[in-house]
Amino acid sequence: MKASRNHASSGYEIRHIGVLDGIRALAIIIVVWFHFWQQSWLIPSVGEVSLDWLPRTGYLLVDCMILLSGFCLFLPYARGMVYGEKTAPASTFYMKRVARIMPSYYVAVLVILFCFAIPGGEYVTTKDLWKDLIPHLTFTHNLFQSSSVMTHLNGVLWTVAVEVQFYLFFPLLADAFRKKPMVTYWCMTAVGIISSLYISTQFDTLNQGMVVNQTLTFASVYANGMLGAWVYVAMTKNRQKNREESIFWTMAALACVGIYKVMCEHRMSYAADTRWQVDYRYLLSLVFLLFVISVIMAVHWFQKIWDNRVMRFLAGISYNLYICHQYIAVKLKELRIPYWEGDTPPNQSGDKVWMWKYFLLCVGITMLVAVAMTYLIERPAAKWIMRQWEKHKGTTVQTSAGKHSQTGNASVKKRGSKKKK
């Protein structure tokens, strides 16, 4: 109750922070836009102003998604550090991640496998199939070339592997952060920066497709997310919202957008985009973090841009939107949908009519599939898994209590009979 009173009196949200839904939704939409742009080459513009830099560097928003993951996962622990709230045990954390991630993920993998990869003869041998499938089923596919760079089961799923691998260690990292926040932060940051420095210095000798987006290289991004949650919650304690401060944070958020644009343009000047990623990943995540905190603390009308029904809906389907969009775009083009003749793809010949038809078809089909997977698979499966987990926990608690009670009664009875003697 103490935390609730502090939260209510300060005017800051410390539980479900609505604007984070909008930021997550926009980040995923821009990543989706990047993959559609890769296939369509449709260059966006507003009048004479080209927005080409936005989709062309859209993959950088994956780092924002990773940062948000660290921020949101650590938020309950940050409330514990600042307000003394209790956090759920590690077992509950793991079960929630299972319920959230696995149902849609496994359905997506198996549909691609049995409806496209196997019927299409994409695997030369059965051994090739298992070398691709088993790592995907165990969330280790980003560790092997045959299931990462050479996969037939959807290239974007490497991000899910990174997230799940981080989940495995998160309760330990969260506990360490609560006890020694800055030591843990700098250790995680050092792991990320050292990994990036190694890749950058050995860039020409390494397989960049395999090393740039590994879990260790994101350690500093996760660290910034966790630090940001702690700093934000600490800022809400004994602090009142005021208009002048909210205006300052709104301006800071807009400044972050400008800095991000400059960084994207700088990225486009690099010969190798993957090298820019490892060289600037830590700094980019700091920009994302400042933007996140600034939006949370901005003026009300600016927050409503990120926290509204449309953004909540898009955030709700964003996971499924992400895991299915690229495969749909690639398959539509492979199947020549919309139809095109000749050997040269229409995007390469500058056929704008085809490019728009293809782009809109990608958007429409991806949205329909994402909605169906969210409401027919993810949410029902997640509810069922958590319901079974709650039943299991209840049974375990009752059994443990029963055993304790029986032992206690036996002891009392024994002491009583001994006293009689």
C-alpha distance (Angstrom), angle and dihedral (degrees) to the residues before:
residue distance angle dihedral
M1 . . .
K2 3.78 . .
A3 3.80 90.9 .
S4 3.79 91.3 48.8
R5 3.81 92.6 52.5
N6 3.79 92.1 48.3
H7 3.77 90.6 47.9
A8 3.80 93.9 48.0
S9 3.79 94.2 47.2
S10 3.79 95.1 47.8
G11 3.81 96.0 48.5
Y12 3.81 92.5 -133.2
E13 3.81 124.7 123.2
I14 3.78 114.2 -125.4
R15 3.80 101.4 167.1
H16 3.78 118.7 42.3
I17 3.80 104.5 9.8
G18 3.78 105.0 -159.5
V19 3.81 98.4 -159.2
L20 3.81 90.3 61.8
D21 3.81 88.3 67.5
G22 3.78 90.0 58.7
I23 3.80 94.7 45.3
R24 3.80 90.8 49.8
A25 3.80 91.8 47.5
L26 3.82 93.1 49.8
A27 3.82 92.5 46.3
I28 3.81 91.9 52.9
I29 3.82 92.5 43.8
I30 3.81 90.8 54.9
V31 3.82 91.1 48.6
V32 3.82 88.3 50.3
W33 3.80 89.2 48.1
F34 3.82 89.5 53.5
H35 3.81 92.3 55.7
F36 3.81 92.3 46.0
W37 3.81 89.2 48.5
Q38 3.82 89.7 52.2
Q39 3.80 89.4 60.2
S40 3.82 100.9 34.9
W41 3.83 103.9 32.9
L42 3.81 86.6 -148.0
I43 3.82 105.0 161.6
P44 3.82 113.7 -150.1
S45 3.78 121.9 -141.9
V46 3.79 141.0 165.4
G47 3.78 107.2 -141.6
E48 3.79 105.8 -53.5
V49 3.80 93.2 -18.0
S50 3.81 113.7 99.7
L51 3.80 117.9 -144.6
D52 3.79 91.6 -171.1
W53 3.81 91.2 123.0
L54 3.81 91.2 64.3
P55 3.83 101.3 62.6
R56 3.81 94.2 26.6
T57 3.82 90.7 63.4
G58 3.81 95.1 29.6
Y59 3.80 93.8 119.6
L60 3.82 88.2 71.8
L61 3.81 87.7 74.2
V62 3.82 87.9 72.0
D63 3.80 84.4 77.6
C64 3.81 88.8 55.0
M65 3.81 89.3 52.2
I66 3.82 89.4 51.6
L67 3.81 91.4 48.6
L68 3.82 91.2 50.2
S69 3.79 89.3 50.5
G70 3.81 91.3 55.7
F71 3.81 91.2 44.5
C72 3.82 96.1 49.5
L73 3.80 95.6 41.0
F74 3.80 92.2 52.1
L75 3.81 96.2 42.4
P76 3.86 94.8 91.7
Y77 3.82 90.0 48.6
A78 3.81 90.0 48.5
R79 3.82 88.8 53.9
G80 3.79 87.3 51.4
M81 3.81 91.2 52.5
V82 3.82 94.6 47.6
Y83 3.82 105.1 28.7
G84 3.79 101.3 23.0
E85 3.81 95.2 -117.3
K86 3.78 118.4 160.5
T87 3.80 119.1 -114.4
A88 3.80 128.6 -143.0
P89 3.81 117.9 -98.1
A90 3.80 119.9 -97.9
S91 3.81 91.4 -105.7
T92 3.81 91.0 60.6
F93 3.81 90.8 46.4
Y94 3.81 91.1 53.8
M95 3.79 93.3 46.2
K96 3.80 92.1 51.4
R97 3.80 90.0 51.9
V98 3.81 90.8 49.1
A99 3.82 90.9 50.7
R100 3.80 92.2 47.3
I101 3.80 101.5 42.6
M102 3.78 113.0 26.2
P103 3.84 109.1 56.0
S104 3.82 97.3 58.5
Y105 3.78 92.4 35.1
Y106 3.81 95.4 54.6
V107 3.81 92.3 43.1
A108 3.82 90.3 51.7
V109 3.82 92.5 49.3
L110 3.81 94.8 46.3
V111 3.82 94.3 45.3
I112 3.81 90.6 52.4
L113 3.81 91.1 45.6
F114 3.80 98.9 48.8
C115 3.82 100.2 30.5
F116 3.79 101.0 40.6
A117 3.81 119.0 3.4
I118 3.83 99.7 49.5
P119 3.85 97.8 35.1
G120 3.81 89.2 46.2
G121 3.81 92.3 53.6
E122 3.79 92.1 -123.6
Y123 3.81 93.3 149.8
V124 3.81 116.3 70.2
T125 3.80 93.8 -161.1
T126 3.80 137.8 12.6
K127 3.80 87.5 -113.4
D128 3.82 89.8 60.0
L129 3.79 89.5 52.0
W130 3.80 94.0 53.0
K131 3.83 92.1 44.2
D132 3.78 87.4 59.0
L133 3.81 100.1 36.3
I134 3.82 103.7 44.7
P135 3.84 94.9 54.8
H136 3.81 88.9 48.7
L137 3.79 91.8 51.3
T138 3.83 90.1 50.0
F139 3.83 96.5 41.8
T140 3.80 91.9 -118.7
H141 3.80 97.1 108.2
N142 3.81 93.7 112.5
L143 3.83 88.6 64.5
F144 3.81 96.8 63.4
Q145 3.79 129.9 57.6
S146 3.82 93.4 -141.7
S147 3.82 90.9 58.7
S148 3.80 98.9 33.3
V149 3.80 116.3 34.9
M150 3.82 93.1 17.7
T151 3.81 99.3 37.1
H152 3.80 123.8 136.9
L153 3.82 91.1 -165.6
N154 3.82 103.3 78.9
G155 3.79 121.4 -63.0
V156 3.82 98.6 -135.9
L157 3.80 93.2 65.1
W158 3.81 90.4 86.8
T159 3.81 86.6 85.8
V160 3.81 91.0 60.3
A161 3.81 89.5 52.2
V162 3.82 90.8 53.1
E163 3.81 90.9 49.5
V164 3.82 94.8 48.2
Q165 3.81 91.7 47.5
F166 3.80 88.9 52.4
Y167 3.81 90.9 47.9
L168 3.80 89.9 58.9
F169 3.80 91.4 62.6
F170 3.79 99.9 29.9
P171 3.85 99.2 95.2
L172 3.83 89.3 53.0
L173 3.80 92.3 46.2
A174 3.81 91.5 46.3
D175 3.79 91.4 51.2
A176 3.81 90.8 48.6
F177 3.81 90.8 47.7
R178 3.81 91.9 52.2
K179 3.81 91.2 52.7
K180 3.81 99.1 39.4
P181 3.81 108.7 8.7
M182 3.78 101.4 174.9
V183 3.81 95.3 40.6
T184 3.81 90.0 51.6
Y185 3.80 92.0 44.2
W186 3.78 94.2 52.3
C187 3.80 92.9 44.2
M188 3.80 91.1 53.2
T189 3.79 90.9 44.0
A190 3.80 91.0 49.9
V191 3.81 91.0 52.9
G192 3.80 91.1 52.6
I193 3.80 95.7 44.1
I194 3.81 94.8 44.6
S195 3.82 90.3 49.2
S196 3.80 90.4 50.7
L197 3.81 93.0 46.0
Y198 3.80 90.9 51.6
I199 3.80 91.6 50.7
S200 3.80 91.7 46.4
T201 3.80 94.8 49.8
Q202 3.83 93.0 44.4
F203 3.80 93.9 37.0
D204 3.80 98.5 126.9
T205 3.81 94.0 49.2
L206 3.80 98.4 46.7
N207 3.78 133.3 78.3
Q208 3.80 96.7 -113.4
G209 3.79 93.3 -165.8
M210 3.78 88.4 62.2
V211 3.80 103.3 40.4
V212 3.81 108.7 35.2
N213 3.80 98.3 70.6
Q214 3.80 103.4 40.0
T215 3.79 123.5 130.5
L216 3.81 94.1 -107.1
T217 3.81 92.5 56.3
F218 3.82 88.5 57.0
A219 3.82 94.1 50.7
S220 3.81 92.3 100.3
V221 3.82 91.1 48.6
Y222 3.80 91.5 53.1
A223 3.81 88.9 45.8
N224 3.80 91.0 55.3
G225 3.80 90.3 49.4
M226 3.80 92.0 52.2
L227 3.80 92.7 44.5
G228 3.80 90.0 48.8
A229 3.80 92.7 54.3
W230 3.80 91.2 51.2
V231 3.80 93.7 46.0
Y232 3.79 92.7 47.6
V233 3.82 95.3 48.9
A234 3.82 90.1 45.7
M235 3.82 88.8 52.9
T236 3.81 90.7 55.8
K237 3.79 94.4 59.5
N238 3.79 115.9 98.5
R239 3.79 90.3 -10.9
Q240 3.81 128.6 117.7
K241 3.79 125.3 -148.3
N242 3.80 113.6 -116.4
R243 3.78 132.0 179.8
E244 3.80 97.3 -119.6
E245 3.79 92.0 54.2
S246 3.81 91.7 45.3
I247 3.82 90.2 53.2
F248 3.81 89.8 51.0
W249 3.81 91.4 53.0
T250 3.80 91.3 46.8
M251 3.80 89.8 55.0
A252 3.80 89.5 47.1
A253 3.82 90.3 53.9
L254 3.80 91.1 51.0
A255 3.80 89.8 47.7
C256 3.81 89.2 53.9
V257 3.81 89.6 55.3
G258 3.80 88.9 53.2
I259 3.81 92.0 48.1
Y260 3.81 90.3 48.8
K261 3.82 90.7 52.9
V262 3.81 90.6 51.0
M263 3.82 90.2 49.1
C264 3.82 90.9 49.5
E265 3.79 91.1 51.6
H266 3.79 89.4 47.9
R267 3.81 89.2 51.0
M268 3.80 89.9 53.8
S269 3.82 89.0 56.9
Y270 3.82 90.2 59.2
A271 3.80 116.8 96.4
A272 3.83 90.8 -142.5
D273 3.79 116.4 40.0
T274 3.82 92.9 -164.4
R275 3.80 90.6 57.6
W276 3.80 90.6 54.1
Q277 3.80 88.5 52.2
V278 3.78 94.6 57.0
D279 3.81 93.5 40.0
Y280 3.81 95.0 51.6
R281 3.81 105.2 23.8
Y282 3.81 95.2 107.6
L283 3.81 94.5 46.2
L284 3.80 91.9 45.4
S285 3.80 90.8 52.6
L286 3.82 89.6 52.8
V287 3.81 89.2 55.0
F288 3.81 89.7 49.7
L289 3.81 90.6 48.4
L290 3.80 93.3 50.7
F291 3.80 88.7 48.7
V292 3.82 92.4 51.0
I293 3.81 94.5 49.7
S294 3.81 91.3 43.0
V295 3.82 93.1 53.4
I296 3.82 91.5 47.7
M297 3.81 90.1 54.2
A298 3.81 98.2 36.7
V299 3.80 128.2 112.3
H300 3.78 117.4 -69.2
W301 3.83 98.2 -107.1
F302 3.82 90.7 52.5
Q303 3.79 91.5 49.5
K304 3.81 90.0 53.0
I305 3.80 89.0 63.6
W306 3.80 87.1 66.0
D307 3.79 100.9 29.2
N308 3.79 111.3 56.8
R309 3.80 139.8 104.0
V310 3.79 95.2 -87.0
M311 3.81 93.0 50.9
R312 3.81 91.8 45.3
F313 3.80 90.2 52.0
L314 3.80 92.5 48.3
A315 3.80 90.9 46.6
G316 3.80 89.2 50.7
I317 3.80 92.8 57.0
S318 3.82 96.0 31.7
Y319 3.81 96.8 101.1
N320 3.79 93.0 55.0
L321 3.79 90.7 39.3
Y322 3.78 88.0 57.3
I323 3.80 99.8 45.7
C324 3.82 95.6 48.4
H325 3.81 107.1 33.8
Q326 3.80 102.6 81.6
Y327 3.79 95.8 46.3
I328 3.81 90.8 50.2
A329 3.81 91.7 50.5
V330 3.81 93.6 48.5
K331 3.81 93.9 45.8
L332 3.80 93.7 48.6
K333 3.79 89.8 54.6
E334 3.81 92.8 44.8
L335 3.81 90.0 51.8
R336 3.82 90.6 46.3
I337 3.78 94.5 -118.2
P338 3.02 110.5 -173.6
Y339 3.81 87.5 35.5
W340 3.80 120.4 -109.8
E341 3.80 133.1 173.4
G342 3.77 132.5 -136.2
D343 3.78 132.8 30.9
T344 3.81 98.0 -76.2
P345 3.81 115.1 82.6
P346 3.84 111.6 -123.0
N347 3.81 93.1 -119.5
Q348 3.81 88.9 61.2
S349 3.80 92.1 50.4
G350 3.81 92.2 48.0
D351 3.80 97.4 -112.9
K352 3.81 98.1 166.6
V353 3.82 94.4 -177.7
W354 3.81 91.5 56.9
M355 3.81 91.5 42.5
W356 3.81 91.9 55.7
K357 3.80 93.5 43.9
Y358 3.79 90.9 49.7
F359 3.81 93.8 45.9
L360 3.80 93.8 49.3
L361 3.81 91.1 45.6
C362 3.82 89.9 52.4
V363 3.80 90.7 50.6
G364 3.81 94.3 46.7
I365 3.80 97.9 46.2
T366 3.80 93.0 42.8
M367 3.81 91.6 51.5
L368 3.83 92.2 48.9
V369 3.81 92.6 48.4
A370 3.82 92.2 45.6
V371 3.82 92.4 50.7
A372 3.81 92.0 47.0
M373 3.81 93.0 48.3
T374 3.81 92.3 46.7
Y375 3.79 98.5 48.9
L376 3.82 100.3 30.0
I377 3.81 100.7 37.8
E378 3.79 117.4 10.0
R379 3.79 102.1 45.1
P380 3.83 99.3 38.2
A381 3.81 90.7 45.2
A382 3.82 92.5 46.9
K383 3.82 91.6 50.5
W384 3.81 91.6 48.6
I385 3.83 93.1 47.9
M386 3.81 93.0 48.8
R387 3.80 91.4 45.2
Q388 3.80 90.3 53.6
W389 3.79 89.5 46.4
E390 3.80 92.0 52.2
K391 3.82 90.2 49.5
H392 3.80 90.2 49.5
K393 3.80 91.8 49.1
G394 3.80 90.6 48.6
T395 3.80 91.7 50.5
T396 3.79 91.6 47.9
V397 3.79 93.0 49.6
Q398 3.81 92.5 47.4
T399 3.80 92.2 48.0
S400 3.79 92.0 48.4
A401 3.79 91.7 47.1
G402 3.79 91.3 47.9
K403 3.78 92.9 51.8
H404 3.79 91.3 47.5
S405 3.81 91.0 49.4
Q406 3.80 93.2 49.0
T407 3.77 91.8 48.6
G408 3.77 91.0 49.2
N409 3.81 93.3 48.9
A410 3.78 91.5 47.7
S411 3.79 90.3 52.3
V412 3.79 92.5 49.6
K413 3.77 92.2 47.5
K414 3.77 91.7 48.7
R415 3.78 92.1 49.3
G416 3.77 90.3 48.2
S417 3.80 94.8 50.1
K418 3.76 90.4 46.9
K419 3.79 90.1 52.5
K420 3.82 90.1 52.0
K421 3.74 90.8 56.4
